[in-house]
Amino acid sequence: MSPVSGRARSVLGRFPAHMEAGRGGKRLGEVVDSLAAGLDLLAADLAAVRRAHRLPHADTLRDVLLLGGLHGMGAGDLELLFARGERT
């Protein structure tokens, strides 16, 4: 059995102690590790979406423009922001 990831160990730690879920040699660790891999990817994607919806943390100019568009603002409305960004 291969060693499980940190996320999988965290999930296994939530099982009742009498099940000994984290004990080596159990298939439960492999199953949880497989499921946890998807959770790590999902968490990374969710963090990117959260950053894109916060103006100071937006990763790209496209994110800023899309966020402005949600509020009825276009590139012309955001000129002051862009000018400030160029100066800094």
N, CA, C and O atoms as a CHARMM CRD file, in Angstrom:
* protein
*
  352
    1    1 MET  N      0.84600  -1.18300   0.00000 PROA 1      0.00000
    2    1 MET  CA     0.00000   0.00000   0.00000 PROA 1      0.00000
    3    1 MET  C      0.88700   1.24000   0.00000 PROA 1      0.00000
    4    1 MET  O      1.84800   1.32400   0.76500 PROA 1      0.00000
    5    2 SER  N      0.56000   2.20100  -0.86100 PROA 2      0.00000
    6    2 SER  CA     1.34300   3.43000  -0.92900 PROA 2      0.00000
    7    2 SER  C      0.92000   4.37500   0.19600 PROA 2      0.00000
    8    2 SER  O     -0.20800   4.29500   0.68200 PROA 2      0.00000
    9    3 PRO  N      1.82300   5.27300   0.61100 PROA 3      0.00000
   10    3 PRO  CA     1.47200   6.21000   1.66100 PROA 3      0.00000
   11    3 PRO  C      0.38800   7.17800   1.17600 PROA 3      0.00000
   12    3 PRO  O      0.36900   7.56200   0.00600 PROA 3      0.00000
   13    4 VAL  N     -0.49800   7.56200   2.06700 PROA 4      0.00000
   14    4 VAL  CA    -1.60000   8.45000   1.69900 PROA 4      0.00000
   15    4 VAL  C     -1.17200   9.90100   1.86300 PROA 4      0.00000
   16    4 VAL  O     -0.22800  10.20000   2.59400 PROA 4      0.00000
   17    5 SER  N     -1.88100  10.80700   1.17200 PROA 5      0.00000
   18    5 SER  CA    -1.57800  12.22700   1.21200 PROA 5      0.00000
   19    5 SER  C     -1.98900  12.83600   2.55600 PROA 5      0.00000
   20    5 SER  O     -2.69200  12.21600   3.35400 PROA 5      0.00000
   21    6 GLY  N     -1.53500  14.04400   2.77100 PROA 6      0.00000
   22    6 GLY  CA    -1.89000  14.75300   4.00500 PROA 6      0.00000
   23    6 GLY  C     -3.38400  14.98900   4.12000 PROA 6      0.00000
   24    6 GLY  O     -3.95500  14.88300   5.20600 PROA 6      0.00000
   25    7 ARG  N     -4.02700  15.31200   2.98500 PROA 7      0.00000
   26    7 ARG  CA    -5.48200  15.53100   2.98800 PROA 7      0.00000
   27    7 ARG  C     -6.19300  14.23900   3.37400 PROA 7      0.00000
   28    7 ARG  O     -7.14700  14.26300   4.15100 PROA 7      0.00000
   29    8 ALA  N     -5.73000  13.10600   2.83200 PROA 8      0.00000
   30    8 ALA  CA    -6.35300  11.81500   3.14700 PROA 8      0.00000
   31    8 ALA  C     -6.16400  11.48000   4.62400 PROA 8      0.00000
   32    8 ALA  O     -7.08700  10.98000   5.26700 PROA 8      0.00000
   33    9 ARG  N     -4.97100  11.75100   5.17200 PROA 9      0.00000
   34    9 ARG  CA    -4.75300  11.50200   6.61000 PROA 9      0.00000
   35    9 ARG  C     -5.70400  12.34100   7.45800 PROA 9      0.00000
   36    9 ARG  O     -6.20400  11.88700   8.48700 PROA 9      0.00000
   37   10 SER  N     -5.94700  13.58300   7.00600 PROA 10     0.00000
   38   10 SER  CA    -6.87700  14.44600   7.73200 PROA 10     0.00000
   39   10 SER  C     -8.29100  13.87100   7.71900 PROA 10     0.00000
   40   10 SER  O     -8.98000  13.87300   8.73900 PROA 10     0.00000
   41   11 VAL  N     -8.71800  13.37900   6.55600 PROA 11     0.00000
   42   11 VAL  CA   -10.05100  12.77100   6.44400 PROA 11     0.00000
   43   11 VAL  C    -10.12700  11.50200   7.29000 PROA 11     0.00000
   44   11 VAL  O    -11.10400  11.29200   8.00900 PROA 11     0.00000
   45   12 LEU  N     -9.10400  10.66100   7.20700 PROA 12     0.00000
   46   12 LEU  CA    -9.09100   9.41200   7.97500 PROA 12     0.00000
   47   12 LEU  C     -9.10900   9.68900   9.47900 PROA 12     0.00000
   48   12 LEU  O     -9.65000   8.89800  10.25200 PROA 12     0.00000
   49   13 GLY  N     -8.52100  10.80200   9.88700 PROA 13     0.00000
   50   13 GLY  CA    -8.51000  11.16800  11.30100 PROA 13     0.00000
   51   13 GLY  C     -9.88400  11.49900  11.85600 PROA 13     0.00000
   52   13 GLY  O    -10.07000  11.55000  13.07100 PROA 13     0.00000
   53   14 ARG  N    -10.83600  11.72200  10.98000 PROA 14     0.00000
   54   14 ARG  CA   -12.20700  12.04400  11.41700 PROA 14     0.00000
   55   14 ARG  C    -13.06100  10.79500  11.66000 PROA 14     0.00000
   56   14 ARG  O    -14.16100  10.88000  12.20800 PROA 14     0.00000
   57   15 PHE  N    -12.55100   9.65900  11.25200 PROA 15     0.00000
   58   15 PHE  CA   -13.27400   8.41200  11.50100 PROA 15     0.00000
   59   15 PHE  C    -13.16200   8.05500  12.98600 PROA 15     0.00000
   60   15 PHE  O    -12.19500   8.44400  13.64100 PROA 15     0.00000
   61   16 PRO  N    -14.13400   7.32500  13.52000 PROA 16     0.00000
   62   16 PRO  CA   -14.05100   6.89500  14.92600 PROA 16     0.00000
   63   16 PRO  C    -12.78100   6.07700  15.18000 PROA 16     0.00000
   64   16 PRO  O    -12.35800   5.29100  14.33200 PROA 16     0.00000
   65   17 ALA  N    -12.18800   6.26900  16.34100 PROA 17     0.00000
   66   17 ALA  CA   -10.91800   5.62700  16.67800 PROA 17     0.00000
   67   17 ALA  C    -11.00700   4.10600  16.62000 PROA 17     0.00000
   68   17 ALA  O    -10.03700   3.45300  16.23500 PROA 17     0.00000
   69   18 HSD  N    -12.14300   3.52900  16.99200 PROA 18     0.00000
   70   18 HSD  CA   -12.24600   2.07100  17.01900 PROA 18     0.00000
   71   18 HSD  C    -12.16200   1.45300  15.62100 PROA 18     0.00000
   72   18 HSD  O    -11.93800   0.24900  15.49500 PROA 18     0.00000
   73   19 MET  N    -12.33700   2.25500  14.57900 PROA 19     0.00000
   74   19 MET  CA   -12.23700   1.72700  13.21200 PROA 19     0.00000
   75   19 MET  C    -10.77900   1.61900  12.74700 PROA 19     0.00000
   76   19 MET  O    -10.47700   0.91400  11.78500 PROA 19     0.00000
   77   20 GLU  N     -9.88900   2.32100  13.43700 PROA 20     0.00000
   78   20 GLU  CA    -8.46800   2.34100  13.06000 PROA 20     0.00000
   79   20 GLU  C     -8.31200   2.61400  11.56600 PROA 20     0.00000
   80   20 GLU  O     -7.58000   1.91500  10.86500 PROA 20     0.00000
   81   21 ALA  N     -9.01200   3.64100  11.09700 PROA 21     0.00000
   82   21 ALA  CA    -9.04700   3.95600   9.66500 PROA 21     0.00000
   83   21 ALA  C     -7.66900   4.29500   9.10900 PROA 21     0.00000
   84   21 ALA  O     -7.38500   3.99300   7.95000 PROA 21     0.00000
   85   22 GLY  N     -6.82000   4.90600   9.90100 PROA 22     0.00000
   86   22 GLY  CA    -5.50900   5.30500   9.41400 PROA 22     0.00000
   87   22 GLY  C     -4.44600   4.23100   9.49300 PROA 22     0.00000
   88   22 GLY  O     -3.31500   4.44300   9.05600 PROA 22     0.00000
   89   23 ARG  N     -4.79300   3.08400  10.04600 PROA 23     0.00000
   90   23 ARG  CA    -3.81700   1.99700  10.18300 PROA 23     0.00000
   91   23 ARG  C     -3.42300   1.47500   8.80500 PROA 23     0.00000
   92   23 ARG  O     -4.27300   1.30000   7.93200 PROA 23     0.00000
   93   24 GLY  N     -2.14200   1.23200   8.61900 PROA 24     0.00000
   94   24 GLY  CA    -1.63900   0.71600   7.35200 PROA 24     0.00000
   95   24 GLY  C     -2.22800  -0.64700   7.01600 PROA 24     0.00000
   96   24 GLY  O     -2.60500  -1.41100   7.90500 PROA 24     0.00000
   97   25 GLY  N     -2.30200  -0.94100   5.72800 PROA 25     0.00000
   98   25 GLY  CA    -2.80900  -2.23400   5.29300 PROA 25     0.00000
   99   25 GLY  C     -4.30700  -2.25200   5.04400 PROA 25     0.00000
  100   25 GLY  O     -4.85100  -3.28000   4.64000 PROA 25     0.00000
  101   26 LYS  N     -4.98100  -1.13900   5.27600 PROA 26     0.00000
  102   26 LYS  CA    -6.42100  -1.07900   5.02900 PROA 26     0.00000
  103   26 LYS  C     -6.68300  -0.41900   3.68100 PROA 26     0.00000
  104   26 LYS  O     -5.99000   0.52300   3.29900 PROA 26     0.00000
  105   27 ARG  N     -7.66700  -0.90800   2.97800 PROA 27     0.00000
  106   27 ARG  CA    -8.05000  -0.34300   1.68200 PROA 27     0.00000
  107   27 ARG  C     -8.71800   1.02300   1.84400 PROA 27     0.00000
  108   27 ARG  O     -8.73000   1.82000   0.90600 PROA 27     0.00000
  109   28 LEU  N     -9.26400   1.29300   3.00900 PROA 28     0.00000
  110   28 LEU  CA    -9.95400   2.55100   3.24900 PROA 28     0.00000
  111   28 LEU  C     -9.02800   3.73500   2.96800 PROA 28     0.00000
  112   28 LEU  O     -9.47200   4.74400   2.41900 PROA 28     0.00000
  113   29 GLY  N     -7.76600   3.63000   3.32900 PROA 29     0.00000
  114   29 GLY  CA    -6.81400   4.70400   3.07900 PROA 29     0.00000
  115   29 GLY  C     -6.64600   4.98400   1.59100 PROA 29     0.00000
  116   29 GLY  O     -6.56500   6.14300   1.18300 PROA 29     0.00000
  117   30 GLU  N     -6.59300   3.93600   0.78100 PROA 30     0.00000
  118   30 GLU  CA    -6.45300   4.10600  -0.66400 PROA 30     0.00000
  119   30 GLU  C     -7.69400   4.76800  -1.26300 PROA 30     0.00000
  120   30 GLU  O     -7.59000   5.63100  -2.13400 PROA 30     0.00000
  121   31 VAL  N     -8.86900   4.35000  -0.78300 PROA 31     0.00000
  122   31 VAL  CA   -10.11400   4.93100  -1.28600 PROA 31     0.00000
  123   31 VAL  C    -10.19100   6.40900  -0.92400 PROA 31     0.00000
  124   31 VAL  O    -10.50400   7.24500  -1.77200 PROA 31     0.00000
  125   32 VAL  N     -9.90900   6.72500   0.32500 PROA 32     0.00000
  126   32 VAL  CA    -9.96400   8.11500   0.77100 PROA 32     0.00000
  127   32 VAL  C     -8.92400   8.94600   0.03500 PROA 32     0.00000
  128   32 VAL  O     -9.20000  10.09100  -0.32200 PROA 32     0.00000
  129   33 ASP  N     -7.73700   8.40000  -0.19900 PROA 33     0.00000
  130   33 ASP  CA    -6.69500   9.11900  -0.91700 PROA 33     0.00000
  131   33 ASP  C     -7.15600   9.45400  -2.33800 PROA 33     0.00000
  132   33 ASP  O     -6.90300  10.55600  -2.82500 PROA 33     0.00000
  133   34 SER  N     -7.81900   8.52800  -2.99500 PROA 34     0.00000
  134   34 SER  CA    -8.33100   8.77700  -4.34700 PROA 34     0.00000
  135   34 SER  C     -9.38700   9.87400  -4.35100 PROA 34     0.00000
  136   34 SER  O     -9.39300  10.73600  -5.22900 PROA 34     0.00000
  137   35 LEU  N    -10.26700   9.83900  -3.37800 PROA 35     0.00000
  138   35 LEU  CA   -11.30800  10.86600  -3.28800 PROA 35     0.00000
  139   35 LEU  C    -10.72000  12.22400  -2.89300 PROA 35     0.00000
  140   35 LEU  O    -11.18800  13.26000  -3.36600 PROA 35     0.00000
  141   36 ALA  N     -9.71600  12.22700  -2.04600 PROA 36     0.00000
  142   36 ALA  CA    -9.11700  13.46900  -1.56800 PROA 36     0.00000
  143   36 ALA  C     -8.37300  14.19500  -2.67900 PROA 36     0.00000
  144   36 ALA  O     -8.28600  15.42200  -2.65400 PROA 36     0.00000
  145   37 ALA  N     -7.83700  13.47100  -3.64600 PROA 37     0.00000
  146   37 ALA  CA    -7.13200  14.11100  -4.76100 PROA 37     0.00000
  147   37 ALA  C     -8.06200  15.06200  -5.50300 PROA 37     0.00000
  148   37 ALA  O     -7.65900  16.15800  -5.89100 PROA 37     0.00000
  149   38 GLY  N     -9.28300  14.64500  -5.69300 PROA 38     0.00000
  150   38 GLY  CA   -10.27400  15.51400  -6.33000 PROA 38     0.00000
  151   38 GLY  C    -10.60600  16.72900  -5.48100 PROA 38     0.00000
  152   38 GLY  O    -10.86400  17.80800  -6.01400 PROA 38     0.00000
  153   39 LEU  N    -10.60100  16.56500  -4.17600 PROA 39     0.00000
  154   39 LEU  CA   -10.88000  17.68600  -3.27500 PROA 39     0.00000
  155   39 LEU  C     -9.78900  18.74900  -3.35700 PROA 39     0.00000
  156   39 LEU  O    -10.08400  19.94300  -3.29400 PROA 39     0.00000
  157   40 ASP  N     -8.54000  18.33100  -3.49600 PROA 40     0.00000
  158   40 ASP  CA    -7.44700  19.28900  -3.61200 PROA 40     0.00000
  159   40 ASP  C     -7.59000  20.11700  -4.88200 PROA 40     0.00000
  160   40 ASP  O     -7.38700  21.33100  -4.85500 PROA 40     0.00000
  161   41 LEU  N     -7.93100  19.48400  -5.98000 PROA 41     0.00000
  162   41 LEU  CA    -8.12800  20.19400  -7.24100 PROA 41     0.00000
  163   41 LEU  C     -9.31300  21.14700  -7.13100 PROA 41     0.00000
  164   41 LEU  O     -9.23000  22.29100  -7.57900 PROA 41     0.00000
  165   42 LEU  N    -10.40000  20.69400  -6.54600 PROA 42     0.00000
  166   42 LEU  CA   -11.58100  21.53000  -6.36500 PROA 42     0.00000
  167   42 LEU  C    -11.26500  22.73500  -5.48400 PROA 42     0.00000
  168   42 LEU  O    -11.70400  23.84600  -5.78200 PROA 42     0.00000
  169   43 ALA  N    -10.51900  22.53700  -4.41500 PROA 43     0.00000
  170   43 ALA  CA   -10.15500  23.63900  -3.53100 PROA 43     0.00000
  171   43 ALA  C     -9.30100  24.67700  -4.24600 PROA 43     0.00000
  172   43 ALA  O     -9.47800  25.87500  -4.02700 PROA 43     0.00000
  173   44 ALA  N     -8.38200  24.23700  -5.09500 PROA 44     0.00000
  174   44 ALA  CA    -7.54700  25.16600  -5.85900 PROA 44     0.00000
  175   44 ALA  C     -8.38500  25.96800  -6.85000 PROA 44     0.00000
  176   44 ALA  O     -8.18500  27.17300  -7.00000 PROA 44     0.00000
  177   45 ASP  N     -9.31900  25.30800  -7.52500 PROA 45     0.00000
  178   45 ASP  CA   -10.19600  26.00600  -8.46700 PROA 45     0.00000
  179   45 ASP  C    -11.08300  27.01200  -7.74600 PROA 45     0.00000
  180   45 ASP  O    -11.28400  28.12500  -8.23200 PROA 45     0.00000
  181   46 LEU  N    -11.60500  26.63300  -6.60900 PROA 46     0.00000
  182   46 LEU  CA   -12.45900  27.52600  -5.83000 PROA 46     0.00000
  183   46 LEU  C    -11.68100  28.74500  -5.34300 PROA 46     0.00000
  184   46 LEU  O    -12.21600  29.85300  -5.33700 PROA 46     0.00000
  185   47 ALA  N    -10.44500  28.55800  -4.94100 PROA 47     0.00000
  186   47 ALA  CA    -9.61500  29.68400  -4.50800 PROA 47     0.00000
  187   47 ALA  C     -9.37500  30.65600  -5.65800 PROA 47     0.00000
  188   47 ALA  O     -9.37100  31.86900  -5.44800 PROA 47     0.00000
  189   48 ALA  N     -9.17500  30.14300  -6.86900 PROA 48     0.00000
  190   48 ALA  CA    -8.97500  31.01300  -8.03200 PROA 48     0.00000
  191   48 ALA  C    -10.22500  31.83400  -8.31800 PROA 48     0.00000
  192   48 ALA  O    -10.12600  33.01100  -8.66500 PROA 48     0.00000
  193   49 VAL  N    -11.39300  31.23100  -8.17800 PROA 49     0.00000
  194   49 VAL  CA   -12.64600  31.96000  -8.40200 PROA 49     0.00000
  195   49 VAL  C    -12.81500  33.04100  -7.33700 PROA 49     0.00000
  196   49 VAL  O    -13.22200  34.16100  -7.64900 PROA 49     0.00000
  197   50 ARG  N    -12.50700  32.71500  -6.09700 PROA 50     0.00000
  198   50 ARG  CA   -12.61300  33.72000  -5.02900 PROA 50     0.00000
  199   50 ARG  C    -11.69100  34.90300  -5.29000 PROA 50     0.00000
  200   50 ARG  O    -12.08900  36.05500  -5.11200 PROA 50     0.00000
  201   51 ARG  N    -10.45700  34.62400  -5.71100 PROA 51     0.00000
  202   51 ARG  CA    -9.51600  35.71400  -6.01500 PROA 51     0.00000
  203   51 ARG  C    -10.03300  36.57000  -7.16300 PROA 51     0.00000
  204   51 ARG  O     -9.90100  37.79300  -7.12800 PROA 51     0.00000
  205   52 ALA  N    -10.61200  35.95000  -8.17000 PROA 52     0.00000
  206   52 ALA  CA   -11.09600  36.68500  -9.32900 PROA 52     0.00000
  207   52 ALA  C    -12.24900  37.61700  -8.97300 PROA 52     0.00000
  208   52 ALA  O    -12.48300  38.59800  -9.67900 PROA 52     0.00000
  209   53 HSD  N    -12.96500  37.33600  -7.90600 PROA 53     0.00000
  210   53 HSD  CA   -14.10000  38.15900  -7.50600 PROA 53     0.00000
  211   53 HSD  C    -13.73500  39.23000  -6.48200 PROA 53     0.00000
  212   53 HSD  O    -14.61300  39.93800  -5.98900 PROA 53     0.00000
  213   54 ARG  N    -12.46500  39.35300  -6.16400 PROA 54     0.00000
  214   54 ARG  CA   -12.01100  40.40100  -5.25100 PROA 54     0.00000
  215   54 ARG  C    -11.05400  41.29400  -6.01900 PROA 54     0.00000
  216   54 ARG  O     -9.97800  40.85600  -6.42700 PROA 54     0.00000
  217   55 LEU  N    -11.43900  42.52800  -6.21400 PROA 55     0.00000
  218   55 LEU  CA   -10.68300  43.43900  -7.05900 PROA 55     0.00000
  219   55 LEU  C     -9.19500  43.51100  -6.72300 PROA 55     0.00000
  220   55 LEU  O     -8.37200  43.42200  -7.63300 PROA 55     0.00000
  221   56 PRO  N     -8.81700  43.66800  -5.45300 PROA 56     0.00000
  222   56 PRO  CA    -7.37700  43.75400  -5.17700 PROA 56     0.00000
  223   56 PRO  C     -6.62000  42.43800  -5.40800 PROA 56     0.00000
  224   56 PRO  O     -5.39300  42.44200  -5.51700 PROA 56     0.00000
  225   57 HSD  N     -7.34100  41.32200  -5.48300 PROA 57     0.00000
  226   57 HSD  CA    -6.69500  40.01500  -5.60700 PROA 57     0.00000
  227   57 HSD  C     -6.88300  39.37500  -6.98000 PROA 57     0.00000
  228   57 HSD  O     -6.46300  38.23800  -7.19500 PROA 57     0.00000
  229   58 ALA  N     -7.51200  40.09800  -7.91500 PROA 58     0.00000
  230   58 ALA  CA    -7.77500  39.53200  -9.24100 PROA 58     0.00000
  231   58 ALA  C     -6.45200  39.18900  -9.91800 PROA 58     0.00000
  232   58 ALA  O     -5.51700  39.99000  -9.91400 PROA 58     0.00000
  233   59 ASP  N     -6.38000  37.99100 -10.50000 PROA 59     0.00000
  234   59 ASP  CA    -5.14900  37.51700 -11.13700 PROA 59     0.00000
  235   59 ASP  C     -4.88900  38.17300 -12.48900 PROA 59     0.00000
  236   59 ASP  O     -3.73600  38.34900 -12.88200 PROA 59     0.00000
  237   60 THR  N     -5.95700  38.53500 -13.20600 PROA 60     0.00000
  238   60 THR  CA    -5.78000  39.05900 -14.56100 PROA 60     0.00000
  239   60 THR  C     -6.65300  40.28800 -14.77600 PROA 60     0.00000
  240   60 THR  O     -7.61200  40.52200 -14.04100 PROA 60     0.00000
  241   61 LEU  N     -6.30500  41.06600 -15.79200 PROA 61     0.00000
  242   61 LEU  CA    -7.10300  42.23300 -16.17700 PROA 61     0.00000
  243   61 LEU  C     -8.49600  41.78600 -16.60500 PROA 61     0.00000
  244   61 LEU  O     -9.48500  42.47600 -16.35800 PROA 61     0.00000
  245   62 ARG  N     -8.56100  40.64600 -17.23600 PROA 62     0.00000
  246   62 ARG  CA    -9.85900  40.09800 -17.66500 PROA 62     0.00000
  247   62 ARG  C    -10.78800  39.92400 -16.46500 PROA 62     0.00000
  248   62 ARG  O    -11.98000  40.21900 -16.55300 PROA 62     0.00000
  249   63 ASP  N    -10.24400  39.44500 -15.34300 PROA 63     0.00000
  250   63 ASP  CA   -11.05500  39.27600 -14.13200 PROA 63     0.00000
  251   63 ASP  C    -11.62400  40.61200 -13.66800 PROA 63     0.00000
  252   63 ASP  O    -12.78400  40.69300 -13.26400 PROA 63     0.00000
  253   64 VAL  N    -10.80000  41.66500 -13.72900 PROA 64     0.00000
  254   64 VAL  CA   -11.25600  42.99500 -13.30500 PROA 64     0.00000
  255   64 VAL  C    -12.37000  43.48400 -14.21800 PROA 64     0.00000
  256   64 VAL  O    -13.38000  44.00400 -13.74600 PROA 64     0.00000
  257   65 LEU  N    -12.18700  43.31700 -15.53400 PROA 65     0.00000
  258   65 LEU  CA   -13.20700  43.76700 -16.48000 PROA 65     0.00000
  259   65 LEU  C    -14.50700  42.98700 -16.32400 PROA 65     0.00000
  260   65 LEU  O    -15.59000  43.56700 -16.39800 PROA 65     0.00000
  261   66 LEU  N    -14.40900  41.68600 -16.10900 PROA 66     0.00000
  262   66 LEU  CA   -15.62100  40.87800 -15.90900 PROA 66     0.00000
  263   66 LEU  C    -16.32700  41.27100 -14.61800 PROA 66     0.00000
  264   66 LEU  O    -17.55600  41.32600 -14.57300 PROA 66     0.00000
  265   67 LEU  N    -15.56000  41.54300 -13.57500 PROA 67     0.00000
  266   67 LEU  CA   -16.15900  41.97000 -12.31300 PROA 67     0.00000
  267   67 LEU  C    -16.85600  43.31300 -12.48300 PROA 67     0.00000
  268   67 LEU  O    -17.95600  43.51400 -11.96900 PROA 67     0.00000
  269   68 GLY  N    -16.21900  44.23200 -13.20400 PROA 68     0.00000
  270   68 GLY  CA   -16.85100  45.52300 -13.48700 PROA 68     0.00000
  271   68 GLY  C    -18.11100  45.35200 -14.31300 PROA 68     0.00000
  272   68 GLY  O    -19.11100  46.03000 -14.07400 PROA 68     0.00000
  273   69 GLY  N    -18.06900  44.43800 -15.29600 PROA 69     0.00000
  274   69 GLY  CA   -19.23200  44.18500 -16.13700 PROA 69     0.00000
  275   69 GLY  C    -20.43300  43.69300 -15.35700 PROA 69     0.00000
  276   69 GLY  O    -21.57300  43.97900 -15.72300 PROA 69     0.00000
  277   70 LEU  N    -20.19100  42.96100 -14.29400 PROA 70     0.00000
  278   70 LEU  CA   -21.30400  42.50800 -13.44700 PROA 70     0.00000
  279   70 LEU  C    -22.04500  43.68000 -12.81600 PROA 70     0.00000
  280   70 LEU  O    -23.21500  43.56900 -12.44900 PROA 70     0.00000
  281   71 HSD  N    -21.34800  44.80100 -12.69900 PROA 71     0.00000
  282   71 HSD  CA   -21.93200  45.98800 -12.06700 PROA 71     0.00000
  283   71 HSD  C    -22.23400  47.08400 -13.08400 PROA 71     0.00000
  284   71 HSD  O    -22.44400  48.24000 -12.71500 PROA 71     0.00000
  285   72 GLY  N    -22.25400  46.71600 -14.36900 PROA 72     0.00000
  286   72 GLY  CA   -22.59300  47.66100 -15.42000 PROA 72     0.00000
  287   72 GLY  C    -21.48500  48.64900 -15.75200 PROA 72     0.00000
  288   72 GLY  O    -21.75300  49.72200 -16.29300 PROA 72     0.00000
  289   73 MET  N    -20.25600  48.30100 -15.43600 PROA 73     0.00000
  290   73 MET  CA   -19.13000  49.18500 -15.69900 PROA 73     0.00000
  291   73 MET  C    -18.32300  48.64300 -16.86700 PROA 73     0.00000
  292   73 MET  O    -18.11200  47.43500 -16.97200 PROA 73     0.00000
  293   74 GLY  N    -17.87100  49.53000 -17.74600 PROA 74     0.00000
  294   74 GLY  CA   -17.04300  49.13900 -18.87400 PROA 74     0.00000
  295   74 GLY  C    -15.61400  49.61500 -18.68800 PROA 74     0.00000
  296   74 GLY  O    -15.25000  50.13100 -17.63100 PROA 74     0.00000
  297   75 ALA  N    -14.80300  49.43600 -19.73500 PROA 75     0.00000
  298   75 ALA  CA   -13.39500  49.84700 -19.66700 PROA 75     0.00000
  299   75 ALA  C    -13.27400  51.33900 -19.41800 PROA 75     0.00000
  300   75 ALA  O    -12.38000  51.77300 -18.69100 PROA 75     0.00000
  301   76 GLY  N    -14.17000  52.14000 -20.01500 PROA 76     0.00000
  302   76 GLY  CA   -14.13800  53.59300 -19.81400 PROA 76     0.00000
  303   76 GLY  C    -14.34700  53.98300 -18.35700 PROA 76     0.00000
  304   76 GLY  O    -13.72400  54.92300 -17.86400 PROA 76     0.00000
  305   77 ASP  N    -15.21800  53.26400 -17.67800 PROA 77     0.00000
  306   77 ASP  CA   -15.48900  53.54900 -16.26400 PROA 77     0.00000
  307   77 ASP  C    -14.30500  53.18400 -15.37800 PROA 77     0.00000
  308   77 ASP  O    -14.16200  53.70900 -14.27500 PROA 77     0.00000
  309   78 LEU  N    -13.47300  52.29600 -15.85700 PROA 78     0.00000
  310   78 LEU  CA   -12.35100  51.82300 -15.05300 PROA 78     0.00000
  311   78 LEU  C    -11.02600  52.49800 -15.42600 PROA 78     0.00000
  312   78 LEU  O     -9.96800  52.07500 -14.96100 PROA 78     0.00000
  313   79 GLU  N    -11.07500  53.54800 -16.26600 PROA 79     0.00000
  314   79 GLU  CA    -9.85800  54.22300 -16.70600 PROA 79     0.00000
  315   79 GLU  C     -9.01700  54.72900 -15.54300 PROA 79     0.00000
  316   79 GLU  O     -7.79300  54.60600 -15.56300 PROA 79     0.00000
  317   80 LEU  N     -9.66000  55.29400 -14.53600 PROA 80     0.00000
  318   80 LEU  CA    -8.93500  55.81200 -13.37600 PROA 80     0.00000
  319   80 LEU  C     -8.16100  54.69200 -12.68100 PROA 80     0.00000
  320   80 LEU  O     -7.01300  54.87800 -12.28000 PROA 80     0.00000
  321   81 LEU  N     -8.78000  53.56200 -12.54700 PROA 81     0.00000
  322   81 LEU  CA    -8.10700  52.41100 -11.93800 PROA 81     0.00000
  323   81 LEU  C     -6.89700  51.98700 -12.76600 PROA 81     0.00000
  324   81 LEU  O     -5.83000  51.71300 -12.21800 PROA 81     0.00000
  325   82 PHE  N     -7.06600  51.93400 -14.08000 PROA 82     0.00000
  326   82 PHE  CA    -5.95800  51.53900 -14.95100 PROA 82     0.00000
  327   82 PHE  C     -4.82700  52.55300 -14.92200 PROA 82     0.00000
  328   82 PHE  O     -3.65400  52.17900 -14.92100 PROA 82     0.00000
  329   83 ALA  N     -5.17400  53.83800 -14.89700 PROA 83     0.00000
  330   83 ALA  CA    -4.15600  54.89500 -14.83500 PROA 83     0.00000
  331   83 ALA  C     -3.35000  54.77300 -13.54500 PROA 83     0.00000
  332   83 ALA  O     -2.12700  54.91000 -13.55800 PROA 83     0.00000
  333   84 ARG  N     -4.02300  54.52000 -12.45000 PROA 84     0.00000
  334   84 ARG  CA    -3.33800  54.35600 -11.16400 PROA 84     0.00000
  335   84 ARG  C     -2.41700  53.13700 -11.20300 PROA 84     0.00000
  336   84 ARG  O     -1.29600  53.17500 -10.69400 PROA 84     0.00000
  337   85 GLY  N     -2.90800  52.05400 -11.81400 PROA 85     0.00000
  338   85 GLY  CA    -2.09600  50.84200 -11.91700 PROA 85     0.00000
  339   85 GLY  C     -0.83900  51.06100 -12.74100 PROA 85     0.00000
  340   85 GLY  O      0.21700  50.51500 -12.42000 PROA 85     0.00000
  341   86 GLU  N     -0.94100  51.85500 -13.80200 PROA 86     0.00000
  342   86 GLU  CA     0.23200  52.14200 -14.63100 PROA 86     0.00000
  343   86 GLU  C      1.25900  52.96000 -13.86500 PROA 86     0.00000
  344   86 GLU  O      2.46200  52.75600 -14.02900 PROA 86     0.00000
  345   87 ARG  N      0.79300  53.89000 -13.02500 PROA 87     0.00000
  346   87 ARG  CA     1.73100  54.72000 -12.25400 PROA 87     0.00000
  347   87 ARG  C      2.46800  53.93400 -11.18500 PROA 87     0.00000
  348   87 ARG  O      3.61800  54.23100 -10.86100 PROA 87     0.00000
  349   88 THR  N      1.79300  52.92500 -10.63800 PROA 88     0.00000
  350   88 THR  CA     2.43900  52.12900  -9.58600 PROA 88     0.00000
  351   88 THR  C      3.15100  50.98600 -10.21400 PROA 88     0.00000
  352   88 THR  O      3.76700  50.18200  -9.51300 PROA 88     0.00000
